[in-house]
Amino acid sequence: MTDLHPFIAGLPKAELHVHHVGSASPRIVAELAARHPDSKVPTDPEALADYFTFTDFAHFIEVYLSVVDLIRTPEDVRLLTFEVARDMARQNIRYAELTITPFSSTRRGIDEKAFMAAIEDARRAAEAELGVVLRWCFDIPGEAGLEAAEETARLAVDLRPEGLVSFGLGGPEIGVPRPQFKPYFDRAIAAGLHSVPHAGETTEPGTIWDALNDLRAERIGHGTSATQDPKLLAHLAEHRIALEVCPTSNIATRAVADLDQHPIKEMVAAGVLVTINSDDPPMFGTDLNNEYAVAARLLELDERGLAGLAKNAVEASFLDPAGKARIAAEIDTYTAAWLAR
């Protein structure tokens, strides 16, 4: 069997479902923990591997929030954002829509305008110095309720940074019904933002329908349970509503029992536009290159198939048409040159 890892490593890629804080490498988490010694997060990068071993989704959220608590100053925000982009550059990620939860930072006392300035400064530096184009999705932490929804919508609309393209909803799904967030999504959509809520990660297909009908979702974060509803799969395929699939994440949070039971193959067979993503890569011991390797095994793909997955992400992105055409051409050129060797 052909070893696809070298091809994947050089393949130009876009990533659509990756969290800001969840992308902090062990080195950066350890540095932030050392800055804030009152935290329970380990300062030893090796100890973080054990800290990032989750028993279930609730435990993952608990650990995730402890890392969020390390982001306390605009300097922390800027450092984290640029270093995430640096890790992306190493993987040949040309474009990423990074999910940011501003409520988690502003409620901890970071000045909201300073927060926006920090992420924008890092975004401009990432493009100029690393060649990585970043855009933002501001998401509501669903577990924090309607107060968080109101604050996130206000920040997104009233203080909209240049890189902001979409509005999302994350956190636990159980006990957090999607319809209650409709007014906040309506406000964001009216301001020109795209709708990209998480749905169907740990709940039934009804959550995905709620995201489509009430939140007017243009993409679905995870959508793991979609294969349980043939009508839903057909709807997603017909309307080219992409699923942001995160295989290793689904195993780490126990949303799926093991990779061989992951529903990605059924999604693709139904004609759904599937994109491959890493979600919270260091926390799950993965990166986007590894997720492409996992997808290649599960879907039995060759180089052309992997290039097709990469182009799915470009198609489903909110990048401008010229930017989409540029990255798609890079993928085609790279793949043709690789196969002609």
C-alpha positions in Angstrom: 0.0 0.0 0.0 1.2 3.5 -0.9 2.4 5.6 2.1 0.3 8.8 1.6 1.8 10.7 4.5 4.4 12.5 2.4 1.8 13.5 -0.1 -0.5 14.8 2.6 2.3 16.7 4.3 2.8 18.9 1.2 -0.8 19.1 0.1 -2.2 22.7 0.3 -5.1 22.6 2.7 -7.9 24.6 4.2 -9.4 24.0 7.6 -12.9 25.0 8.6 -13.4 23.5 12.1 -10.6 24.3 14.5 -10.8 26.0 17.8 -8.6 28.9 18.9 -7.8 27.8 22.4 -8.1 24.1 21.6 -5.3 24.5 19.0 -2.7 25.6 21.6 0.3 23.3 21.4 1.6 21.7 24.6 4.6 24.2 24.4 2.3 27.2 24.3 -0.1 25.8 27.0 2.9 25.1 29.3 4.2 28.7 28.7 0.8 30.2 29.5 0.5 28.0 32.6 3.9 29.2 33.8 2.7 32.8 33.3 -0.3 32.0 35.5 0.9 29.7 38.2 -2.5 29.7 40.1 -3.9 27.5 37.3 -4.2 23.7 37.7 -2.9 23.1 34.2 0.5 21.4 34.2 3.6 23.4 33.1 5.4 20.3 31.9 4.6 19.6 28.2 4.9 15.8 28.9 2.4 15.9 31.7 -0.1 17.6 29.4 -0.5 14.4 27.5 -2.1 12.8 30.6 -4.0 15.9 31.3 -5.5 15.8 27.8 -6.8 12.2 28.2 -10.5 12.5 28.4 -13.1 10.1 29.9 -16.1 11.6 28.1 -17.3 14.8 26.5 -18.1 16.5 29.9 -14.5 15.8 31.0 -13.2 17.3 27.8 -15.2 20.5 28.4 -13.9 20.7 31.9 -10.3 20.4 30.7 -10.9 22.8 27.8 -12.2 25.5 30.1 -9.2 25.2 32.4 -7.0 26.0 29.4 -9.3 28.9 28.4 -8.6 30.3 31.9 -5.0 30.7 30.9 -5.9 33.3 28.3 -6.0 36.4 30.6 -4.3 39.3 28.7 -4.3 40.7 25.2 -0.6 39.5 25.0 -1.8 35.9 25.8 -4.4 36.2 23.0 -1.9 37.5 20.5 0.7 34.9 21.4 -1.8 32.0 21.1 -3.2 33.2 17.8 0.1 33.6 16.0 1.5 30.3 17.4 -1.6 28.5 16.2 -1.0 29.9 12.7 2.7 28.9 12.9 1.6 25.3 13.6 -0.8 25.5 10.6 2.0 26.8 8.3 4.0 23.7 9.2 1.2 21.6 7.8 0.7 23.5 4.6 -2.6 24.9 5.7 -3.1 27.9 3.5 -6.4 29.1 4.9 -8.3 28.5 8.2 -11.5 29.7 9.8 -10.6 29.7 13.4 -13.4 29.4 15.9 -13.0 31.9 18.7 -15.1 32.3 21.8 -14.7 36.0 22.8 -17.1 35.7 25.7 -14.7 33.4 27.5 -12.1 36.1 27.4 -14.1 39.3 27.9 -15.9 37.8 30.9 -12.4 37.1 32.4 -11.6 40.8 32.2 -9.8 41.2 28.9 -10.8 44.5 27.3 -13.0 43.7 24.3 -11.3 46.2 22.0 -7.9 45.0 23.1 -9.0 41.5 22.4 -10.1 42.4 18.8 -6.9 44.2 18.3 -4.8 41.2 19.4 -6.5 38.7 17.1 -6.3 41.1 14.2 -2.6 41.9 14.8 -1.9 38.2 14.8 -4.0 37.6 11.7 -2.1 40.2 9.7 1.2 38.9 10.9 0.3 35.3 10.1 -0.5 36.2 6.5 2.5 38.4 6.0 5.1 36.2 7.8 3.7 32.7 7.5 1.5 32.8 4.4 -1.5 31.5 6.4 -4.8 33.3 5.7 -6.9 33.4 8.9 -10.6 34.2 9.2 -12.7 34.1 12.4 -15.9 32.4 13.5 -17.2 33.9 16.8 -19.1 31.2 18.6 -21.5 31.1 21.5 -20.5 28.8 24.4 -23.8 27.1 24.6 -23.4 26.0 28.2 -23.1 29.7 29.3 -26.7 30.3 28.1 -28.4 33.4 26.7 -26.2 35.9 28.4 -23.2 34.5 26.4 -25.3 34.5 23.3 -26.3 38.2 23.7 -22.7 39.2 24.4 -21.3 37.2 21.5 -23.8 38.7 19.1 -23.0 42.2 20.4 -19.3 41.7 20.0 -19.7 40.1 16.5 -22.0 42.8 15.2 -20.9 46.0 17.0 -17.2 45.4 17.2 -16.8 43.2 14.1 -13.1 42.7 13.3 -12.0 42.6 9.7 -11.4 38.9 9.7 -14.8 37.8 11.1 -16.8 35.8 8.6 -19.2 33.6 10.6 -21.2 33.0 13.8 -21.3 29.7 15.6 -22.5 27.7 18.6 -20.3 25.2 20.5 -20.1 23.4 23.8 -22.3 20.6 25.0 -25.4 19.8 23.0 -27.3 17.8 25.6 -29.6 20.1 27.5 -28.8 23.1 25.2 -31.5 23.2 22.6 -30.6 25.1 19.4 -33.9 27.0 18.8 -33.3 29.3 21.8 -30.4 30.9 20.0 -32.4 31.9 16.9 -32.6 35.6 17.7 -28.8 35.9 18.1 -28.2 34.0 14.8 -30.8 36.2 13.1 -28.9 39.3 14.2 -25.6 38.0 13.1 -26.9 36.8 9.7 -28.6 40.2 9.2 -25.1 41.8 9.7 -23.7 39.6 6.9 -22.2 36.8 8.9 -22.5 33.1 7.9 -24.1 30.5 10.2 -22.0 27.6 11.3 -23.3 25.9 14.5 -22.2 22.7 16.0 -24.9 20.1 15.8 -25.3 16.3 16.0 -22.0 15.7 17.6 -23.4 14.0 20.7 -27.1 14.2 20.0 -29.7 12.9 17.6 -30.4 14.2 14.0 -33.1 16.4 15.4 -30.4 18.8 16.7 -29.1 19.1 13.1 -32.6 19.8 11.8 -32.9 22.5 14.5 -29.6 24.1 13.4 -30.8 24.1 9.8 -34.4 25.4 10.4 -33.9 27.7 13.3 -30.3 28.9 13.0 -30.2 28.8 9.1 -26.9 26.8 9.2 -24.8 27.0 6.0 -22.4 24.3 7.4 -22.7 21.9 10.3 -20.0 21.4 12.9 -19.6 17.7 13.2 -23.0 16.4 12.2 -22.0 12.9 13.3 -25.5 11.7 13.8 -26.7 12.8 10.3 -26.4 9.2 9.0 -29.2 8.1 11.3 -31.7 10.1 9.1 -31.7 9.3 5.4 -34.0 12.4 4.7 -31.4 14.6 6.5 -28.6 13.2 4.5 -30.5 13.8 1.3 -31.2 17.4 2.3 -27.6 18.0 3.1 -26.4 16.6 -0.2 -29.1 18.4 -2.3 -28.3 21.8 -0.7 -24.5 21.3 -0.6 -24.5 21.9 3.2 -21.1 20.8 4.2 -20.3 18.7 7.3 -17.2 19.7 9.2 -16.1 16.2 10.1 -13.5 15.7 12.9 -12.7 11.9 13.2 -10.1 11.8 15.9 -12.1 14.3 18.0 -15.2 12.1 17.9 -13.2 9.2 19.3 -11.4 11.3 22.0 -14.7 12.7 23.3 -16.4 9.3 23.0 -19.0 10.6 20.5 -18.0 7.6 18.4 -16.8 4.3 19.8 -13.9 3.8 17.4 -12.6 4.9 14.0 -13.9 1.9 12.2 -17.4 2.8 13.4 -17.1 6.4 12.2 -20.0 7.4 9.9 -17.9 9.3 7.4 -18.1 6.6 4.7 -21.9 6.7 4.8 -21.8 10.5 4.6 -19.7 10.5 1.5 -21.7 7.6 -0.1 -24.9 9.8 0.3 -23.3 12.6 -1.6 -22.8 15.0 1.3 -20.0 17.6 1.0 -17.6 16.4 3.6 -14.6 18.4 4.9 -11.8 17.1 7.2 -10.9 18.9 10.3 -8.9 18.6 13.5 -11.2 20.4 16.0 -8.8 20.8 19.0 -5.7 19.1 17.6 -3.1 19.1 20.5 -5.8 18.1 23.0 -6.7 15.1 20.9 -3.1 14.2 19.9 -3.6 14.9 16.2 -3.3 17.5 13.5 -4.9 18.1 10.1 -2.3 16.0 8.3 -3.1 13.1 10.6 -6.9 13.6 10.0 -6.3 13.4 6.2 -4.4 10.1 6.8 -7.3 8.8 8.9 -9.8 9.8 6.2 -7.7 8.2 3.5 -7.9 4.9 5.4 -11.5 5.1 6.2 -12.5 6.1 2.7 -9.9 4.1 0.8 -8.6 7.2 -1.0 -5.5 7.7 -3.2 -3.8 11.0 -3.9 -6.5 12.2 -6.2 -9.2 11.4 -3.6 -7.3 13.3 -0.9 -6.9 16.3 -3.3 -10.7 16.1 -3.7 -11.2 16.3 0.1 -8.9 19.3 0.2 -10.9 21.0 -2.5 -14.1 20.3 -0.6 -12.9 22.4 2.2 -12.0 25.2 -0.2 -15.5 25.0 -1.7 -17.3 25.1 1.6 -15.2 27.9 3.0 -16.2 31.6 3.2 -13.1 32.7 1.4 -13.7 35.1 -1.5 -14.0 33.6 -5.0 -10.5 34.7 -6.0 -9.0 33.2 -2.9 -10.9 29.9 -3.5 -9.7 29.7 -7.0 -6.1 30.3 -6.0 -6.0 27.6 -3.4 -7.9 25.1 -5.6 -5.3 25.8 -8.3 -2.5 25.2 -5.9 -4.0 21.8 -4.9 -4.3 20.8 -8.6 -0.8 21.9 -9.5 0.7 20.1 -6.5 -1.2 16.9 -7.1 -0.4 16.8 -10.8 3.3 17.4 -10.1 3.3 14.7 -7.4 1.7 12.1 -9.7 4.0 13.0 -12.6 7.2 12.2 -10.6 
